[in-house]
Amino acid sequence: MGGYGSGRNTGTPTADASLRIDIAWMLRTGHAKVGGHIAGTLRWNCRGEPSGSISYTARMDEPGNERLELSYTRGEGERRESVRQTIRLCHTVPHYGGKRWWMICPYQGIRVGKLYLPGDGDRFASRKAWRLAYHIQHVAHRDRPLERLFSLQKKLGGRQSVDAGLPRPKGMWQRTYDRHMERYERLDAQCGAEMMAMFAMLR
């Protein structure tokens, strides 16, 4: 498993800036199916621009041997490499019934819902294996409410700005929107408090 330092120096890597495979999302969107054999392509975008893609086969038609087979290329020029990676799958049975599916990190051997491939990485692995932080952990404490407010606006499809408010997506239940709005108002108040504290320091 390659590490950082062999490629360009991009600072501490984050989960947010890495390619990510989410098994729950794949099952929810039909990219994988319990009891099925599905092949396709996973694509990622960053700020509306393509940022990566891989071919995959979700083999969930062999009980006890469920797996994801990944195929992709990495690197450029003489360092270009064709990669084939197999990710084992397993499931647990929650108290409320049904099955919850997991991927097994090929390096840590732990059950995880998501695997990551950082910009300078060579294989998909767990956040723990890559020692990935989240972007919010690198944000100054006073800026975190603003980051979270922007993230909430983005989640609901709105413009990211302190004066943009919080849009209500078409089809969203009122009680769901009210819950998001309560959080937005808390974050907005925190942002205001941080700004007042900063102005006081400047004076």
Stockholm file with secondary structure:
# STOCKHOLM 1.0

chainA/1-203         MGGYGSGRNTGTPTADASLRIDIAWMLRTGHAKVGGHIAGTLRWNCRGEPSGSISYTARMDEPGNERLELSYTRGEGERRESVRQTIRLCHTVPHYGGKRWWMICPYQGIRVGKLYLPGDGDRFASRKAWRLAYHIQHVAHRDRPLERLFSLQKKLGGRQSVDAGLPRPKGMWQRTYDRHMERYERLDAQCGAEMMAMFAMLR
#=GR chainA/1-203 SS CCCTTSSCCCCSCBSTTSEEEEHHHHHHTTSSCTTCEEEEEEEEEETTEEEEEEEEEEECSSTTCCEEEEEEEESCGGGCEEEEEEEEEEEECCTTSSCEEEEECTTTCCEESEEEECTTCSSCBCHHHHTCBCGGGGSCGGGHHHHHHHHHHHHTTCCCSTTSCCCCCTTCCHHHHHHHHHHHHHHHHHHHHHHHHHHHHHC
#=GC SS_cons         CCCTTSSCCCCSCBSTTSEEEEHHHHHHTTSSCTTCEEEEEEEEEETTEEEEEEEEEEECSSTTCCEEEEEEEESCGGGCEEEEEEEEEEEECCTTSSCEEEEECTTTCCEESEEEECTTCSSCBCHHHHTCBCGGGGSCGGGHHHHHHHHHHHHTTCCCSTTSCCCCCTTCCHHHHHHHHHHHHHHHHHHHHHHHHHHHHHC
//
